[in-house]
Amino acid sequence: MDTPVALPETRDRRCPYCGNRAVVGLGHVTASVTGIRCDYRCPNCSTEFVLLFSMRLMIETDWSAPGSP
């Protein structure tokens, strides 16, 4: 039985191999207490990778609309 290969991870929305910014979400999202993981693919080099979002960053960022309390 083959063991699954871990996808490369990045916090920047660009391909970790070729640097292309026009990446495509694959629709697989995993959320946990520590953050959110979204699977992406680069159409330029066909590399699949995981884009990481930190829950800490989301809490520290003011997501409210301008002028709201």
FENNORVEN-V517385 format. One record per helix or strand of 2 or more residues. SS is the DSSP state (helix for helix, strand for strand). FROM is the first residue (numbers start at 1). LEN is the number of residues. If there is no record, write none. Layout:
ss=SS from=FROM len=LEN
ss=SS from=FROM len=LEN
This chain:
ss=strand from=8 len=3
ss=strand from=23 len=9
ss=strand from=35 len=8
ss=strand from=48 len=7
ss=helix from=55 len=6
